[in-house]
Amino acid sequence: MIPILFAVIYFGFFSVLFGTISIRKQRNAATGDGGSGKSFFTASGQIGWIAFMCAFTLAPLGGGHTTALIEQQFGMGAAVAWWGILGGGVFVPIFLLFIAPWFRKLNSRYGIVTFPQATEKLFGSKMKVVNTSLSPAGWLGITMSELLGTATCIYALTAGRLAFAPWCVIIAGALMLIYVLFGGILQASYMGVINAIVLIVGAYIAVSVAIHNVQDGAAGVYAALAASGNEWHTNIFHLTPVVLMNVAIPMIVQHVLSVSSEQCMYQPVMAVKDNHSMRRGALIGGLINTAACLPFVILSVIAQSIPSIAADTPLLAVSNLALQALPQIMIGLLIVSLLAALLSTGSGMLLATSQVIIDDLICPIVNKKPGDKGYLGISRGCIIVLLLACLLPAMKVSLLITLFMWCFAISMPIMVNYMFGMCWRINRKAAWITVIVCTAVNFWWTFACPPWAGLFTLPFWPVAFVSLGLGAILLAVMPGWEKGLLRQMKDMEKAEKEELAALKAKMNA
């Protein structure tokens, strides 16, 4: 009962508090971006650097950095933590220092607010439709993984009394809905600051208490694993070819070439006050992102050393460890820490997918822009529908990491085309060929992986090779290309400055 009360008080209090504050600020915001409507997604550009840093840093955490790594540790050991280490050390700085500023330039010059709109600017309206139709499928897959992770927390909070599926999954969906439904991105950003603190502090305290409470402490964990021949699971530097090819290298490439296309990455970018506030937290945010995954991997290692837990489902390892090795108040703190990561990512995915579907699919089809109240109502209705669409498939997923890899591979050719189009050349025919071929390769490798694939069984690998290789070759040899959009904008800025200088000279004359 104590863990449940702890979680209810924590999320109930802060959700209501920040939801009330964010609704009030939305109503008082300037109506230029939709006031109480579109500010649900953009917060009217009023988020400061600390709230932005926490909102962005927590966005790619969730199930990928927590429950998926808990699950994968059972086969790969503590070295799976390199997924999170490289996420913070490589992806966060690259995105905040380079990719995000590109998007803000597109917004300031062309009024672009969603990633599909950016692909439309580069490759035309049909590509936007494909992006709007295809990418949300991948985003919903990731939302399912966050739902499953949240369900493991509900399982722990109820001490295993409720069946994981369907009841824990259903309750997790309701919790995620309450978390995001009222205050939008502003509420999620405020919650992100508190969640980041609770996530880091709570998880590391749980690690120290769990090690103290298991038999013989850290030495006992090592001895138990050594008895089964798994002592290498405690070594974070045990970088086998499997770890390198399935965790470390895919993390870098997939996050830069796939996660960078997710709208939930750009919502905080559009909500932050300015570029300086966005870049200011790049280093600290990267460190938070890195530090957040380590305690959950350590807890999974401890859990594996306990035979009764090791024999159960790996996804429930940390929940079972909490029930066996932690006092009631610590169970509440640990589960709230885990929920902080899962709900931040899950809510971000729901918000982002809803915004893209409304702005880039529903409104163009009906050829009508709703008013502020109508937009807000449609947004909330869309979030409910999306969550319901995730519930049933989430109960059937058996392995989270497989779901992640498939979802990432869907977005990769779109992001690769986008990066080529921004930095090098734009060729619509080349972009279409790359997307079609890569989508076919992704489905082939996912559902009929050839036996000769070896270490390249993840669909990420062939899609990465094809999107980068084929995309570069086609851009190099096919005629009809234009200069990259960044170069075009630079030329336009130069021409505008020259025109302004000429006008001033004419006025002075």
N, C-alpha and C positions, 0 to 999 in steps of 0.2 A: 504493500500500500504506500509506503514512504516514497519509493521511486516514482510511482504514478503521480503522487501529489507534487513531488519536486518538478516533474516535467510539466504538469498542468499549470502550476503557479508560474514557472519560468516563461513558457511560451504564451500562456494566457495573459499574463501581466504585460509583457513587452509587446506582444502582437496588438493588444488593445491600445496600449499607450502610444506606440509609434503609428498604428493605423489611424488613431484619432488625430495625431499631429500632422500626418501626411495628408489626410483628407482636408484638414483646415488650410494647410499650405496650398493644396491644389485649388481650393476655392478662392484663395487670395492671390493666386498667381496671375500674371498677365495672360490675357486670353489669346495672345498671338499664336500660341502653339496648340490651342484647343482648350486651355484652362483646365477645367475639371475633367475633360475627356482625354486628350492625348497626353496630358501631364501624368496620367496614370502610368504611361510607359516612359516618359522622358523627364519627369520631375521638373519641367520648365528650366532645365539647365542650372539648377541651384545647389547641386551636391558639392560639398567641399572635398579636399584631397583625402582626408582620413576616411570619410564615409565611402568615397569612391574606391580607395585602395582596398578596403575591406570587402565591398560589394564585388569588385572585380576579382580579387584574389580568391574569394570563396566560390565564385561562379564555376571555375573548372575543377573544383575539389570533388565534393560529393562522392558518389559511388566509385568513381575511378580511383580516387586516392584513398578510399577507406574500405568499403565492403568488397570491392573487386580484388584489392590487394590482400585483404584477409583471406579470401578464397584461394588466390593464386599462391600465397605463401606455402600452403600445404604441399605444393609440387615443386616450388622453386626456391624456397627458403627466404631469408631476410633480404636477399639481393633484389627482390621485387620492389623494395623501397626506392630503387633508382627511378622508377616511374614518377614518383613525387619529387624526388631530388632534382631531376632534370626538368620537371615541369616548372618548378620555381626558379631554377638557375638559368634555364634557357628560354622557355616559352614566354613566361611573364615579361621579362625585359624586352624580348624581341617584339612582342605584340604592343606593349605600351610605348616603346620608343620609336617604332617604325610603322607597323600596320595600322594601329589606331589613329595616328596623325593623318595618314592617307584618307581615312574615312571621314575625319572631321573636315578635311579640305573639300571632299566631295559634298559634304553637307553645307558648308559655307558658300560654295559656288553654285551648286545645283539643287540644294534643298533636299538631298537624299537622306533618309532616316532609317532605312532597312537595307540589309545586305542584298536581297534580291533586286532592289532598286539600283544598287551599284552595278550589278551584273547587267541590268537593262541598259544603263548608260554606256556600258562597254560593248554589249553584244546584241542589243535589241530587245523588244518586248516579249518575243517568243522564248528567249532564254530566261527571262524573268519568270515566265509562267512555269517553265520546267523547274527552275530553282525553287519557286514557291510550292510546287506540287511534290517535288522529290525530296528536298532537304528536310521539311517538317517530318517526313517519315523517319529519318535518322534521328531527329531531335526527340521525337516521341519515344523512340527506342531507348535513348539515354534517360528520358523521364521515367520509363518503366524501371530501369535499373535503380534510379533514385527511390522509386516507390518500393522496390524490393528491399533496398537497404533500410528504408524507414520502417518497413514491416519487421525486420529483424530487431529493431529497437522496441517496437510494440511487444514483440515476443518476449524480450527480456523484461520489460516493464511489468508484464503480467505473469512473470515467473514461469513462462511456458504453459500456462493454463489454457490459453487460446491457441487453436490450431493456426499454424503459420499461414496456410492458405485454406479457406479464403479470408478468415476473420481479421488476421493481422494486416493483410494487404488492404482490405476494405477500410479499416480504421486508419491506416497510413494515408490512404487517399483522402479521407475526410480531414485529417490533420494538415496535409499539404494544401488542401483547398482553403481551409480557414486561414492558414499562414499567409496566403498570397492574395486572397480575393478582394480585400477591402482597400488597402493602402497603395498597392502597386509598387513600382520601382523605388519610390521614396521610402516607403515602409521597409522594403527589403534591404535598402541601403543602411538605414538606421539600425535594423536588426543585425546587419552584417558586422557592425562595429562590436556589438555585444557578443555576437556569436563567435567572432574571431578570438576574443579574449577567453571566452568559456571553452572553446574548442582546444586551444593550446594548453591552457592551465589545467582544465579538467582531465584531458587525455593523459598528460604527463603525470599528474597526481595519481591517476588510476594505475598507470604502469608501476609506479613505486610501491603502491599499496598491494597490487597483485603479486609482484615479486616477493614482497615481504610475507605474504600469506600462503604462498605455495610451499610445499615441503622442501626444506633446505635452500630456499631462495634461488638465486641465479645459478648457483652450483648444482642444485637439484634439477633445474630445467635442463641444463647442459647434460647432466648424467642420464636423465630420462631419454633425451633425444639420442645420446650416444649409444644407449642400450639397444635402440632400434636402428642404429646405423645412420641416423639423421642429424648428427652433431653439426654438420655443415650448414644446417638451417639457421644457425645463430650467427653465421658469418656474412655480413653485408657485402663483402668483397668477393664472394664466391660467384664470380661472373662467368657462368657456363655459356656455351653457344646458344642454348635454349633461352637463357635470360637475356642475352644480348639481342637475339633475333626476335624475341617475342615480347620484350618489355622495354629495355633501355633505348635501342635505336628506334623502334616504332613510336615510342613516346615523343621523341624530339620531332620526327618527321610528321607524325600524325597530328600532333597539336598545332604545329606551324601550318601544315597544309590542309587540315580538316577542321579542327576546333576553331581556327581563325575565321571560318565561314559561318559559325553559329551566331545567330542574332543575339543570344544572351550575352555574348562578349561585347556587343556594340551598344546594348542598352545603357550600361553604366557610362560608356564613352560619350553617349549623347546627353547624359544627365549631368555630367561633371561641368563645373563652371568654365574652365578654360584649359588650354594645352599644358600650361605650367602645373596646374593642379593634377592633371592626368599623369604627367611624367614624374612628378615629385615622389610618388609612392612606389615607383618601379622596383627599387632595390629592396625596400622593406616588405613590399607585397610578395616579392619573390622568395624572401626568407620565410615568411609566414606560410606560403604555399608549400615550401620544402619541409618545414618543421611539422606541418599538420599531418603528414602521412606516416611519419616514423613511429609514433606511439601505437598506432593500430596494427602495424606490422609486428612490433615487439609483442603486443598482446596476443596476436595470432600465434607467434612462436611459443609463448608461455602456454597457451591453450593446447597446442599440439603435444606438449610434453605430458599432458594429463590423458591417460588412455581412454577414459569414458568420453571425453570431449573429442579426441582425435577420431574416434569411431563414428561420430555423428556427422551431420552435414557441415562441410567447411564454412559455408555461409553463416552458420549460427555459432561459430567457434567463440567469438568474443562475447556474444550474448550469454552463452553457456558458462564461459569463464567468469563473467561478472556474477552470475547466479551462484557459482560455487566458491569464489575466492574473494569477493568484495562484500563489505557491510552494506546495509540497505542505502544509507545516504550516499555512499560511493557509487553504487549502481545507478542511482539517479543522476549523479554528476557525470559519470561516463556516458550514459545513454543520451543525456542532454548534449554532451560534447559531440557525439556522433550525429545526433539529429541536427545540430547546428550546421554541419557540412552538407548533409543530405538535403535538408529543406532549402538551404540557400541555392544549391544547384537545381533541385527540382522545381522550385518556384520560379527561378530565372528561366528555365526551359519553357514552363507553361506561359509565362509572360511574353517571352520572345516569340514563341510559335503562334500565340494568339495575335500579336501585333502584325506579324507577317501575313497571316491568313486574312486578317481584316483589311489591312492597308493594300496588300498586293494581290488579293484574290477576290474577296467579297465585294469591296467597293468598286473595283474596275468592272466586275461582272454586272452589278446592278446599276453601274454608272451614276452613283449617287453618294455624296458624302454626308453622313449623319451629323446632326448637331452634337454639342458637347455631351449632353445627357444620353442621347441615343448611342453615341460612340462608347461611352462608359458602360452602358447596359449591354451592348453587343460584346464588348471586351470580356465582361464577367461571364456572360452566357457561353462564349467561346471557350473560356478557361474550363468551365464545368464540363462541356462536351469533350474537350481534349483529355481531361482527366479520366472521364468515364471510358474513353477509347483506350486508355492505357491499362485499366484495371484487369480485364479478362486475360489479355496476352501476358501481363506480368505474372499471373499465377501459373503460366505454363513454361516460363523461362527456366532452364536448368543450369546455365553457366553464364555469369554476368560478362566475363571478359570476351566471350564470343559475340555477345550482343554489342558490346562497345566497338569491337573491331569492324563489324559489319556496318554499323552506323557511321563510323569515321570514314570508311572507304566510299560510302555514297557521296559524301561532300567533297572528297579530295579533288576530282577533276575540275569541279566548279571553282574551287579556291586556286588551283594551279593556273587555270585560264585567267582568273582575276589578277593574280600576281604578274603573270606575263603581260596582260593587257595594261596594268598600271605602270610597270617598270620598263617594258621592252616594246612590244608590238601588239596591235589589235587586228585580228583577222577572224571575222565571224564564222566563216566556213571551217577554218581550222579548229575553232572552239567547239563547234557542233560535232565534228568528227571525233574529237577527243572525248567529249562527254558521252557520246553514244557507245564508243568502243569500250571505255572504262566501265560504264554501267554493266555492259554485257560480261566483261571480265570479272567484275565483282560478284555477279550472280553465279557465274560458272565456278569460281573458286570457293564461294561460300557453300553452295549446295551440291557440287560435284567436283571437289578438289582432286586433281590428278594424283595418282599414287607416287609419281616421281617428284612431287613438290619438296620433299625433305623438310628442311628448316623453314621453307617459305610457304607453309600451309596457311598462314593468315592471309585473307584477301587484301590486306593492306599492301603486301609486297608487290604483287603483279599490278595492282592499280597505281601504286606509286611509280613503278618503272614505266608503265604505259603512259600515264598522264604527263610525267616529266619528259620522257624520251620522245614519244609521239608528238606531244604538244610542241616541243622545241624544234623538232624536225619539220613539222608542217609550217610553223611560223617562219622558218628559215627558207623554205623552198617555194611556198605557195605565194602567188602574186596577190595584189589587192589589199595589202596591209596598211595600217596607219600607225603613226607614232604612238607610243604609250601615253596614257592619259595624264600621267604626272608631267611628262615633257610638254604635252599640249597645254596644260594649265600654266606651266612655267612660261611658255611662249606667250600665252594670253596676258599673264601678269606683266611681262616685259613690254608687250605692245600697249597695254593700258597705261603703264608708267610713262612710256614715250609720248603717248597721246596727251597725257596730263601735263607733261613737261612742255610740249609744244603749245598747248592751250595757255599755260601760264606765261610762256614767252610772248605769245601773241597778245595777251592782256597787258603785260608790262610794256610792250611796244606801243 
